[in-house]
Structure formats: C-alpha cells, structure tokens
C-alpha cells in the first residue's frame, strides 16, 4: 500500500496553510499539524463547504506535506478551486499509525473499536477547529479518503452519522454491523476489481450492508483497475459535482 511521493518542489500546492491541533494520547497531549486550503476569495457573509480528506498509508509521516497528494493537490488547481470553493482539511497520520486499527488486507470484516484511534481523533479535532474558526457551513461537511483513508471514512461516518452531508470512500472497508447508522447518508463508493492491496470484497460487503439497512448507496466497481481507483474517482467532474451538491438536512 505504498504510493508514489510528490516531488519536493511541488510538495505543498499553492494555497495551503499549516495549522495545529492537540489531542490526548494515553493521558498525554500530542500535537498534530494539518493543512488547510480555503476558498481563493471569501465573500462577505458567505459560508463554505468543508471537506475532510483522509490519505492512504503511503502518505503517513510528520512532514505535513506528503498527505497533499492526489485529491488535495487536484482540488488546489485553479479551475476546481474556483468551481467548488471550500475549506479542504488534510490531516496527516503518523508513521506506523492508522486511521483505523485493522488489517486492511483482510477480506473479512473486523468489529469497530469503541473509540477512534488517536490519529483519527486528531482528524476530528482538525475539522472541528475549521468549523469553529472559519466561515464554514456545517450542513455541507463532506468526508472522503482513499485506501487506509477509505477505511477511515467508513469508520468515522459510522461514529458520527449525523455530522456529514455525504461520504466518498475509495478502496477501503468497514464494519458491516455499523451500516444501519449511515443508511440514510448519501454515499458514493469506488473500488477497483483488480485491487491487490485492499480486497474489493470489503467495499462490496459494506455496500450490501448499507442496502440491507435500507440505504441507497452508489457503488462504482472499476473493471480491470488495481489499487489506484482514486484517480478515476477524484478526476471525474461528475463525482466532485455530486459531492458538493449534497446538503445535510
């Protein structure tokens, strides 16, 4: 589950600022830096959507840069930034840690832990920080992630089913027993049927569980695609338009 790194000279796309949150780990405070991309222009009295992006395992570290690959980089491009002005929150999971403490190569489901991991708690703190300090619209809060972050997306949505307006989990998986919590949530899930890092069964099972709970998720299984199903998802304008069209009731 190693992904190619950004070149050093393009590690931080223009517009991203570095921010800091503190969470508790085993009773001790731990500082986490994250990146925030805001609208190019903030209009008076306007509020903007917030997107929480959870990166994959290959982007872990403490440089507060590597997590900006793929979706965060593409959303910083002028056309998308202009079309969909928002606050994009990109926390970074520590090296060796996980958003969800499970074996992502296991095709079988694992029971959701009672509490989020410290790194996922930091991601929650980062998005809450933005909601409290920026002209953000809490009714347009979106959650997406790829690979390890796809697992984080399913996990966090089930922990906070009333918080998000929509989720876009990519090549991840979750605990099917939590599906009823998110059955009413707009969901679009992507997975390549040739994925050799995260079994496609993980997405299939979550989608089937959500449907069994009364939900109507959209599932795009990409034929012949391996682990990189996020490029097809994030580079499709229809997917991005769908995400930003959702609003929590």
C-alpha positions as CSV (number, residue, x, y, z in Angstrom):
1,X,0.0,0.0,0.0
2,X,2.9,2.3,-0.8
3,X,2.0,5.3,-3.0
4,X,4.5,7.4,-5.0
5,X,5.6,10.6,-3.2
6,X,5.3,14.1,-4.5
7,X,8.4,15.7,-5.8
8,X,9.9,18.0,-3.2
9,X,9.4,21.2,-5.3
10,X,5.7,20.6,-5.6
11,X,5.1,19.1,-2.1
12,X,2.8,21.9,-0.9
13,X,0.4,23.2,-3.6
14,X,-0.3,26.9,-3.5
15,X,-2.9,28.0,-1.1
16,X,-2.4,25.5,1.8
17,X,-1.6,26.8,5.2
18,X,-0.3,24.8,8.1
19,X,-2.3,24.5,11.3
20,X,-2.1,22.7,14.6
21,X,-4.4,20.8,16.9
22,X,-3.7,19.0,20.2
23,X,-5.3,15.7,21.3
24,X,-4.7,13.4,24.2
25,X,-3.0,10.0,23.8
26,X,-2.9,7.8,26.9
27,X,-3.3,10.9,29.1
28,X,-0.6,12.9,27.4
29,X,-1.1,15.8,24.9
30,X,0.0,15.2,21.4
31,X,0.3,17.9,18.7
32,X,-0.8,17.2,15.2
33,X,-0.3,19.6,12.3
34,X,-2.7,19.6,9.4
35,X,-3.1,21.5,6.1
36,X,-6.0,23.8,5.2
37,X,-7.0,25.0,1.8
38,X,-9.5,27.8,1.9
39,X,-11.5,29.5,-0.9
40,X,-9.4,31.8,-3.1
41,X,-11.8,34.6,-2.2
42,X,-14.1,34.7,0.8
43,X,-17.2,36.7,0.2
44,X,-18.7,38.8,3.0
45,X,-21.4,36.9,4.9
46,X,-20.9,33.8,2.8
47,X,-20.3,30.3,4.3
48,X,-18.5,27.5,2.5
49,X,-18.4,23.7,2.5
50,X,-15.8,21.7,4.4
51,X,-14.1,18.6,3.1
52,X,-12.2,16.3,5.4
53,X,-9.7,14.2,3.4
54,X,-8.0,11.1,4.9
55,X,-4.9,10.0,3.0
56,X,-3.6,6.5,2.4
57,X,-0.8,4.5,4.2
58,X,1.9,5.7,1.8
59,X,1.4,9.3,2.8
60,X,1.9,8.9,6.6
61,X,4.7,10.9,8.3
62,X,5.3,14.1,10.2
63,X,6.3,16.5,7.3
64,X,2.7,17.8,6.9
65,X,3.2,17.6,3.2
66,X,3.0,14.1,1.9
67,X,-0.7,13.9,2.6
68,X,-1.4,16.5,0.0
69,X,-1.0,14.1,-2.9
70,X,-3.9,13.2,-5.2
71,X,-7.2,14.8,-4.1
72,X,-5.8,17.8,-2.1
73,X,-3.4,18.6,-5.0
74,X,-6.1,18.4,-7.6
75,X,-8.6,20.5,-5.6
76,X,-6.0,23.2,-5.4
77,X,-5.9,23.6,-9.1
78,X,-7.4,26.9,-10.2
79,X,-10.5,25.5,-12.1
80,X,-11.7,23.2,-9.3
81,X,-10.8,25.7,-6.6
82,X,-12.9,28.3,-8.4
83,X,-15.8,26.0,-9.2
84,X,-16.0,24.5,-5.8
85,X,-14.7,26.9,-3.2
86,X,-14.4,25.2,0.1
87,X,-12.2,24.5,3.2
88,X,-10.3,21.4,2.5
89,X,-8.9,19.8,5.7
90,X,-5.9,17.4,5.2
91,X,-4.5,15.9,8.4
92,X,-1.5,13.6,8.4
93,X,-1.5,10.2,10.1
94,X,1.8,9.5,11.9
95,X,4.3,6.9,10.5
96,X,3.3,3.4,11.7
97,X,-0.1,4.6,12.9
98,X,-3.5,4.1,11.3
99,X,-6.8,5.9,10.9
100,X,-8.4,2.6,11.9
101,X,-6.5,-0.1,13.7
102,X,-7.4,-3.0,11.5
103,X,-5.7,-5.3,8.9
104,X,-6.7,-3.7,5.6
105,X,-5.6,-6.7,3.6
106,X,-8.1,-8.9,5.4
107,X,-11.2,-9.6,3.2
108,X,-13.2,-10.3,6.3
109,X,-14.8,-7.5,8.4
110,X,-13.4,-6.5,11.8
111,X,-15.5,-5.1,14.6
112,X,-15.3,-1.4,15.1
113,X,-13.4,-0.3,18.2
114,X,-15.3,1.6,20.9
115,X,-13.1,4.7,20.4
116,X,-11.3,6.2,17.4
117,X,-7.5,5.9,17.1
118,X,-5.5,8.9,18.3
119,X,-4.8,9.9,14.7
120,X,-8.4,9.7,13.7
121,X,-9.3,11.8,16.8
122,X,-6.8,14.3,15.6
123,X,-8.5,14.4,12.2
124,X,-11.8,15.0,14.0
125,X,-10.2,17.8,16.0
126,X,-8.8,19.4,12.9
127,X,-12.2,19.5,11.1
128,X,-13.9,20.8,14.3
129,X,-11.2,23.5,14.5
130,X,-12.1,24.7,11.0
131,X,-15.8,24.6,11.7
132,X,-15.3,26.8,14.7
133,X,-12.8,29.3,13.3
134,X,-13.8,29.7,9.6
135,X,-17.0,30.8,7.7
136,X,-17.9,27.2,7.3
137,X,-21.3,25.6,6.6
138,X,-21.8,22.6,8.9
139,X,-24.6,21.4,6.7
140,X,-22.1,20.9,3.9
141,X,-19.5,18.9,5.6
142,X,-18.1,16.1,3.4
143,X,-15.8,13.1,4.2
144,X,-13.6,11.2,1.8
145,X,-10.5,9.1,1.8
146,X,-8.5,6.6,-0.1
147,X,-7.1,3.2,0.9
148,X,-6.3,3.5,4.6
149,X,-8.3,6.6,4.4
150,X,-11.2,4.8,2.8
151,X,-11.3,2.7,6.0
152,X,-11.1,5.9,8.0
153,X,-14.0,7.3,6.0
154,X,-16.3,4.3,6.7
155,X,-15.2,4.3,10.4
156,X,-15.7,8.0,11.1
157,X,-19.0,8.2,9.3
158,X,-20.4,5.4,11.5
159,X,-19.1,7.1,14.6
160,X,-20.7,10.4,13.7
161,X,-23.7,9.6,11.5
162,X,-25.3,13.0,11.8
163,X,-22.2,15.0,11.2
164,X,-21.6,14.6,7.5
165,X,-23.6,15.5,4.4
166,X,-22.1,12.8,2.3
167,X,-19.2,10.4,2.2
168,X,-16.9,9.3,-0.7
169,X,-15.0,6.2,0.5
170,X,-12.4,4.8,-2.0
171,X,-10.9,1.3,-1.9
172,X,-11.5,0.8,1.8
173,X,-13.9,-1.1,4.0
174,X,-15.6,-1.0,7.3
175,X,-17.6,-2.9,9.9
176,X,-20.8,-4.1,8.3
177,X,-22.5,-4.1,11.7
178,X,-22.4,-0.3,11.7
179,X,-24.2,0.1,8.3
180,X,-27.6,0.9,9.8
181,X,-26.1,4.1,11.3
182,X,-25.3,5.5,7.9
183,X,-28.1,4.0,5.8
184,X,-29.6,7.5,5.2
185,X,-26.3,9.1,4.3
186,X,-25.5,9.9,0.7
187,X,-22.7,7.5,-0.2
188,X,-20.7,7.0,-3.4
189,X,-18.0,4.3,-3.1
190,X,-15.3,3.3,-5.5
191,X,-13.1,0.2,-5.7
192,X,-11.1,-1.5,-8.5
193,X,-11.9,-5.2,-9.0
194,X,-8.2,-5.8,-9.6
195,X,-7.1,-4.3,-6.2
196,X,-4.3,-6.4,-4.7
197,X,-3.8,-4.2,-1.6
198,X,-7.4,-3.9,-0.3
199,X,-9.7,-6.7,-1.3
200,X,-12.7,-5.5,-3.3
201,X,-14.9,-7.6,-1.1
202,X,-14.5,-5.0,1.6
203,X,-16.4,-2.4,-0.4
204,X,-18.9,-4.9,-1.8
205,X,-19.8,-6.0,1.8
206,X,-20.2,-2.5,3.1
207,X,-22.4,-1.5,0.2
208,X,-24.6,-4.6,0.5
209,X,-24.9,-4.0,4.3
210,X,-26.0,-0.4,3.7
211,X,-28.5,-1.5,1.2
212,X,-29.8,-4.2,3.6
213,X,-30.3,-1.5,6.2
214,X,-32.5,0.5,3.8
215,X,-29.9,2.8,2.2
216,X,-29.4,3.6,-1.4
217,X,-25.6,4.0,-1.9
218,X,-23.9,4.4,-5.2
219,X,-21.1,1.9,-5.9
220,X,-18.7,2.1,-8.8
221,X,-16.6,-1.0,-9.2
222,X,-13.9,-0.3,-11.8
223,X,-13.2,-3.2,-14.1
224,X,-9.5,-4.0,-14.5
225,X,-8.4,-1.3,-12.1
226,X,-5.9,-2.1,-9.3
227,X,-5.3,-0.2,-6.1
228,X,-5.4,3.2,-7.8
229,X,-9.2,3.7,-8.0
230,X,-8.9,7.2,-6.6
231,X,-7.7,8.8,-9.8
232,X,-10.8,7.7,-11.7
233,X,-13.0,8.9,-8.8
234,X,-11.4,12.2,-8.0
235,X,-10.7,13.2,-11.6
236,X,-14.3,12.7,-12.7
237,X,-16.1,16.1,-12.6
238,X,-19.4,14.3,-12.1
239,X,-18.2,12.8,-8.8
240,X,-16.9,16.1,-7.5
241,X,-20.1,17.9,-8.5
242,X,-22.2,15.2,-6.8
243,X,-20.2,15.6,-3.6
244,X,-20.6,19.3,-3.4
245,X,-24.3,19.1,-4.2
246,X,-25.1,17.2,-1.0
247,X,-26.5,19.0,2.0
248,X,-27.3,17.6,5.4
249,X,-31.0,18.1,6.3
